Structures are given as structure tokens and as C-alpha cells.
Amino acid sequence: MNNNTKIKQLNAKTLWWTPKIEGMKCALKKLNRMKYRTKNKYLILIFKLIESNLRQLYRKEIRISKNNSWRGFISQDKAWGKPYKIIVKGSSTTSIPLKITNINGDTAVDLNESIKFILEDKYPAGIPTSISKLKLEMSNINPDPNWKPVTDIETLTNYIKKRNNKTAPGVDGICYGIVKKIFKLHGEQHYELMCSAIRFGIFPNIHKIAGLKLIPKAGKDSSTTEGFRPISKINCMGKVFEYFIAA
């Protein structure tokens, strides 16, 4: 590569892309053009050999540069910026008012009562008759050691593989990426554990808990319970267990 090779201006956001990598990329392009322009078989072989060695060095330099950039990034005091603060401290734009009004017109005296009003409005107390009847029927069922599942381990594994790793986890903090690794290493053991839970009529209490996230509704009064939309985040492992039961 001669000194007249033009190097484009680097994008400031691409921290790992360096002038050295850019120069190696230009050299590879130049070699490729020279290889296709010549008709000499010996020169073509020489160009291919040089190109192969340079490409290996090019890829190695990219890996080194990416690793160095990542180490520099995570060593910063405020590497993650605003999203990290929202997760840890909560966003001020989605905070619950200290005194909220419920559908009956009653005004809360503090934050705890405001939360209580929202929960009562979005999640009314009481269990439907059909669920109460189902619980009564299940309580009369004796454990069946000969019970066999309808869903086999292959079907369950395929279901897990199709889950999005970016799905928000529940209160246990276990995302689908971790669930996939668990089933990859100990799939048979966990499958037998779920079979035993159904066989003996046990649904783990941790899967009955959901993390509540309140999202303000656009154009609604945030001082009332109608101004929020609740989202319940269920544990990913609990979703897998529910699929295993329902499938």
C-alpha cells in the first residue's frame, strides 16, 4: 500500500474502527482489483496468497480493536447513560402521584394508598367461580405416579428455542437466554421436574408472582387510576411451565 491511498473520514460512533483497519481494507480492495485485471496465472496465484494472508491479519486486527474498545467502554464511570439510570432509579416521567383518585372519587393520603387504589382498580379482588371450582376439584385429586405428559421434551425444547432473548424477565430476573442454557445443559432433569410438579399437583409459588409495571396512558389524567395501564411481567420459566401444561 503506497502513501497516496485515500482513507475516508472515520465515524466517531464506530470506536473500534481505526485508520490501520481502514488501510488494510483499502489494500485488500486494491489486491482484489489487481487480481481480476491481470491474465497472468502466476501473478493471480501470488495475489491470492498475499490476499489470504492479509485478510487473516485484517480479521485479527478487527478482533483486537473490538476487544480493546469494549474494555475501554465498560471502564467508563457512566458507560450506560440514561437507560441504566431508568432501570436502577426509575424514570421520573412514569412515577406515581402521591395522591391519586380512584373511580369512586376517593383521594389517597400517601403513596402506599395510591398504589393500593391502582391495584384495586386494575386487579379487582375476588376469585371467579369457575377458578374456585377448579381449585376445589384439583384439591381432591390424588397424586398419580403413572401420569404421562402430552408434551414431549423435544416439543418443549423447540418452543424454548423460538422465544426472544430480549423478552423482559419476571421477578426472578431469569431471561429466556438463561432458560435456553439451562435446557441445553440440564433439559432432561428440568423436564422431569415439571412432570413431577404436575403429577403431584404442585405449581411453584415463584411462578404465581408477577412484576407490575405501570405505563401512563397518553391523554389521560395521571392523577386518577384511569391514567395508567398495567403490565405484568411473569417469570420466563413460569411461561414455559404454563406452555407445558396447556400444550
C-alpha positions as a Python dict, from the first residue, in 0.01 Angstrom:
ca = {
    (1, 'M'): (0, 0, 0),
    (2, 'N'): (153, 334, -106),
    (3, 'N'): (130, 662, 80),
    (4, 'N'): (-124, 801, -167),
    (5, 'T'): (-401, 563, -57),
    (6, 'K'): (-706, 766, 40),
    (7, 'I'): (-855, 691, 383),
    (8, 'K'): (-1212, 802, 442),
    (9, 'Q'): (-1307, 1003, 748),
    (10, 'L'): (-1394, 775, 1038),
    (11, 'N'): (-1731, 779, 1205),
    (12, 'A'): (-1688, 891, 1565),
    (13, 'K'): (-1954, 643, 1683),
    (14, 'T'): (-1760, 342, 1549),
    (15, 'L'): (-1500, 330, 1825),
    (16, 'W'): (-1328, 10, 1716),
    (17, 'W'): (-1274, 112, 1351),
    (18, 'T'): (-918, 251, 1331),
    (19, 'P'): (-708, 404, 1050),
    (20, 'K'): (-499, 86, 1047),
    (21, 'I'): (-806, -130, 980),
    (22, 'E'): (-924, 114, 713),
    (23, 'G'): (-583, 97, 544),
    (24, 'M'): (-586, -284, 543),
    (25, 'K'): (-935, -280, 392),
    (26, 'C'): (-819, -48, 112),
    (27, 'A'): (-519, -274, 46),
    (28, 'L'): (-746, -579, 18),
    (29, 'K'): (-967, -399, -233),
    (30, 'K'): (-664, -295, -437),
    (31, 'L'): (-527, -652, -441),
    (32, 'N'): (-865, -783, -549),
    (33, 'R'): (-879, -539, -840),
    (34, 'M'): (-524, -627, -949),
    (35, 'K'): (-607, -998, -933),
    (36, 'Y'): (-903, -966, -1170),
    (37, 'R'): (-726, -730, -1411),
    (38, 'T'): (-424, -949, -1479),
    (39, 'K'): (-428, -1254, -1709),
    (40, 'N'): (-102, -1400, -1584),
    (41, 'K'): (-179, -1721, -1392),
    (42, 'Y'): (135, -1692, -1176),
    (43, 'L'): (52, -1336, -1074),
    (44, 'I'): (-304, -1445, -990),
    (45, 'L'): (-169, -1716, -757),
    (46, 'I'): (67, -1465, -592),
    (47, 'F'): (-216, -1213, -546),
    (48, 'K'): (-440, -1483, -394),
    (49, 'L'): (-166, -1582, -147),
    (50, 'I'): (-99, -1223, -42),
    (51, 'E'): (-473, -1153, -17),
    (52, 'S'): (-530, -1460, 203),
    (53, 'N'): (-252, -1365, 446),
    (54, 'L'): (-362, -1001, 459),
    (55, 'R'): (-726, -1097, 519),
    (56, 'Q'): (-624, -1307, 820),
    (57, 'L'): (-431, -1012, 963),
    (58, 'Y'): (-728, -784, 884),
    (59, 'R'): (-973, -1002, 1079),
    (60, 'K'): (-729, -1040, 1367),
    (61, 'E'): (-685, -663, 1390),
    (62, 'I'): (-1064, -616, 1399),
    (63, 'R'): (-1099, -865, 1687),
    (64, 'I'): (-821, -695, 1884),
    (65, 'S'): (-965, -349, 1823),
    (66, 'K'): (-1318, -456, 1925),
    (67, 'N'): (-1189, -612, 2248),
    (68, 'N'): (-990, -301, 2335),
    (69, 'S'): (-1288, -74, 2260),
    (70, 'W'): (-1519, -287, 2475),
    (71, 'R'): (-1277, -281, 2768),
    (72, 'G'): (-1248, 95, 2736),
    (73, 'F'): (-1626, 131, 2719),
    (74, 'I'): (-1706, -71, 3033),
    (75, 'S'): (-1432, 103, 3231),
    (76, 'Q'): (-1611, 440, 3199),
    (77, 'D'): (-1788, 584, 3503),
    (78, 'K'): (-2114, 647, 3312),
    (79, 'A'): (-2088, 394, 3030),
    (80, 'W'): (-2455, 304, 3012),
    (81, 'G'): (-2608, 650, 3016),
    (82, 'K'): (-2977, 721, 3075),
    (83, 'P'): (-3125, 370, 3016),
    (84, 'Y'): (-2917, 237, 3306),
    (85, 'K'): (-3047, 512, 3537),
    (86, 'I'): (-3407, 440, 3436),
    (87, 'I'): (-3367, 72, 3527),
    (88, 'V'): (-3196, 136, 3859),
    (89, 'K'): (-3371, 450, 3982),
    (90, 'G'): (-3688, 458, 3773),
    (91, 'S'): (-3791, 727, 3528),
    (92, 'S'): (-3939, 1043, 3676),
    (93, 'T'): (-4186, 1062, 3386),
    (94, 'T'): (-4356, 738, 3490),
    (95, 'S'): (-4373, 798, 3867),
    (96, 'I'): (-4700, 750, 4054),
    (97, 'P'): (-4852, 1066, 4206),
    (98, 'L'): (-4852, 1078, 4586),
    (99, 'K'): (-5227, 1145, 4596),
    (100, 'I'): (-5426, 963, 4333),
    (101, 'T'): (-5804, 948, 4294),
    (102, 'N'): (-5987, 620, 4241),
    (103, 'I'): (-6307, 555, 4040),
    (104, 'N'): (-6520, 628, 4348),
    (105, 'G'): (-6373, 977, 4385),
    (106, 'D'): (-6170, 894, 4696),
    (107, 'T'): (-5826, 1060, 4716),
    (108, 'A'): (-5527, 877, 4860),
    (109, 'V'): (-5341, 1029, 5154),
    (110, 'D'): (-4997, 887, 5063),
    (111, 'L'): (-4807, 684, 4803),
    (112, 'N'): (-4896, 346, 4956),
    (113, 'E'): (-5267, 420, 4934),
    (114, 'S'): (-5222, 543, 4574),
    (115, 'I'): (-5066, 209, 4483),
    (116, 'K'): (-5348, 31, 4664),
    (117, 'F'): (-5609, 223, 4462),
    (118, 'I'): (-5439, 132, 4133),
    (119, 'L'): (-5415, -236, 4225),
    (120, 'E'): (-5779, -248, 4332),
    (121, 'D'): (-5885, -84, 4005),
    (122, 'K'): (-5667, -290, 3770),
    (123, 'Y'): (-5679, -618, 3964),
    (124, 'P'): (-6019, -644, 4140),
    (125, 'A'): (-6032, -866, 4447),
    (126, 'G'): (-6214, -1196, 4441),
    (127, 'I'): (-6174, -1523, 4252),
    (128, 'P'): (-6415, -1619, 3971),
    (129, 'T'): (-6647, -1909, 4049),
    (130, 'S'): (-6501, -2124, 3771),
    (131, 'I'): (-6147, -2092, 3915),
    (132, 'S'): (-6271, -2164, 4267),
    (133, 'K'): (-6446, -2476, 4138),
    (134, 'L'): (-6130, -2583, 3953),
    (135, 'K'): (-5919, -2540, 4267),
    (136, 'L'): (-6167, -2748, 4465),
    (137, 'E'): (-6154, -3023, 4203),
    (138, 'M'): (-5773, -3019, 4196),
    (139, 'S'): (-5754, -3039, 4576),
    (140, 'N'): (-5948, -3367, 4561),
    (141, 'I'): (-5710, -3522, 4307),
    (142, 'N'): (-5465, -3775, 4449),
    (143, 'P'): (-5110, -3791, 4309),
    (144, 'D'): (-5093, -4019, 4004),
    (145, 'P'): (-4748, -4180, 3975),
    (146, 'N'): (-4845, -4328, 3636),
    (147, 'W'): (-4935, -3992, 3477),
    (148, 'K'): (-4756, -3923, 3150),
    (149, 'P'): (-4719, -3579, 2986),
    (150, 'V'): (-4871, -3497, 2648),
    (151, 'T'): (-4586, -3258, 2559),
    (152, 'D'): (-4257, -3437, 2497),
    (153, 'I'): (-3916, -3287, 2571),
    (154, 'E'): (-3842, -3223, 2202),
    (155, 'T'): (-4158, -3012, 2157),
    (156, 'L'): (-4082, -2817, 2475),
    (157, 'T'): (-3721, -2756, 2368),
    (158, 'N'): (-3833, -2626, 2027),
    (159, 'Y'): (-4077, -2391, 2199),
    (160, 'I'): (-3798, -2252, 2417),
    (161, 'K'): (-3563, -2206, 2119),
    (162, 'K'): (-3820, -1983, 1947),
    (163, 'R'): (-3850, -1747, 2245),
    (164, 'N'): (-3698, -1399, 2210),
    (165, 'N'): (-3395, -1344, 2437),
    (166, 'K'): (-3490, -976, 2466),
    (167, 'T'): (-3819, -1056, 2641),
    (168, 'A'): (-3827, -886, 2981),
    (169, 'P'): (-3779, -1135, 3269),
    (170, 'G'): (-4006, -1160, 3571),
    (171, 'V'): (-3921, -1100, 3937),
    (172, 'D'): (-3664, -1382, 3938),
    (173, 'G'): (-3453, -1199, 3676),
    (174, 'I'): (-3409, -1514, 3461),
    (175, 'C'): (-3443, -1428, 3091),
    (176, 'Y'): (-3505, -1668, 2803),
    (177, 'G'): (-3133, -1668, 2720),
    (178, 'I'): (-3063, -1830, 3059),
    (179, 'V'): (-3360, -2066, 3022),
    (180, 'K'): (-3218, -2188, 2688),
    (181, 'K'): (-2882, -2258, 2850),
    (182, 'I'): (-3049, -2444, 3137),
    (183, 'F'): (-3238, -2671, 2897),
    (184, 'K'): (-2927, -2719, 2685),
    (185, 'L'): (-2724, -2844, 2983),
    (186, 'H'): (-2993, -2998, 3205),
    (187, 'G'): (-3300, -3028, 2982),
    (188, 'E'): (-3398, -3383, 3082),
    (189, 'Q'): (-3369, -3310, 3456),
    (190, 'H'): (-3581, -2996, 3432),
    (191, 'Y'): (-3836, -3174, 3214),
    (192, 'E'): (-3871, -3447, 3477),
    (193, 'L'): (-3904, -3178, 3745),
    (194, 'M'): (-4201, -3023, 3564),
    (195, 'C'): (-4357, -3366, 3512),
    (196, 'S'): (-4328, -3434, 3886),
    (197, 'A'): (-4485, -3096, 3967),
    (198, 'I'): (-4794, -3179, 3759),
    (199, 'R'): (-4801, -3540, 3874),
    (200, 'F'): (-4829, -3430, 4237),
    (201, 'G'): (-5044, -3121, 4170),
    (202, 'I'): (-4781, -2863, 4267),
    (203, 'F'): (-4747, -2526, 4093),
    (204, 'P'): (-4435, -2341, 4222),
    (205, 'N'): (-4525, -2027, 4418),
    (206, 'I'): (-4248, -1826, 4245),
    (207, 'H'): (-4436, -1864, 3915),
    (208, 'K'): (-4751, -1715, 4071),
    (209, 'I'): (-4579, -1380, 4133),
    (210, 'A'): (-4567, -1112, 3861),
    (211, 'G'): (-4371, -788, 3849),
    (212, 'L'): (-4606, -492, 3794),
    (213, 'K'): (-4511, -205, 3564),
    (214, 'L'): (-4744, 96, 3535),
    (215, 'I'): (-4736, 280, 3200),
    (216, 'P'): (-4900, 627, 3181),
    (217, 'K'): (-5177, 647, 2919),
    (218, 'A'): (-5141, 923, 2661),
    (219, 'G'): (-5405, 1194, 2701),
    (220, 'K'): (-5529, 1057, 3036),
    (221, 'D'): (-5517, 1226, 3375),
    (222, 'S'): (-5227, 1072, 3569),
    (223, 'S'): (-5384, 1179, 3898),
    (224, 'T'): (-5651, 908, 3860),
    (225, 'T'): (-5632, 530, 3839),
    (226, 'E'): (-5759, 551, 3479),
    (227, 'G'): (-5437, 726, 3378),
    (228, 'F'): (-5224, 411, 3398),
    (229, 'R'): (-5200, 86, 3202),
    (230, 'P'): (-5057, -209, 3398),
    (231, 'I'): (-4815, -463, 3254),
    (232, 'S'): (-4747, -782, 3448),
    (233, 'K'): (-4406, -938, 3392),
    (234, 'I'): (-4425, -1313, 3452),
    (235, 'N'): (-4118, -1531, 3503),
    (236, 'C'): (-3992, -1682, 3177),
    (237, 'M'): (-3961, -2022, 3340),
    (238, 'G'): (-4322, -1988, 3455),
    (239, 'K'): (-4430, -1920, 3094),
    (240, 'V'): (-4250, -2237, 2985),
    (241, 'F'): (-4428, -2430, 3260),
    (242, 'E'): (-4765, -2288, 3153),
    (243, 'Y'): (-4698, -2393, 2792),
    (244, 'F'): (-4603, -2740, 2916),
    (245, 'I'): (-4937, -2766, 3097),
    (246, 'A'): (-5155, -2616, 2822),
    (247, 'A'): (-4996, -2777, 2514),
}
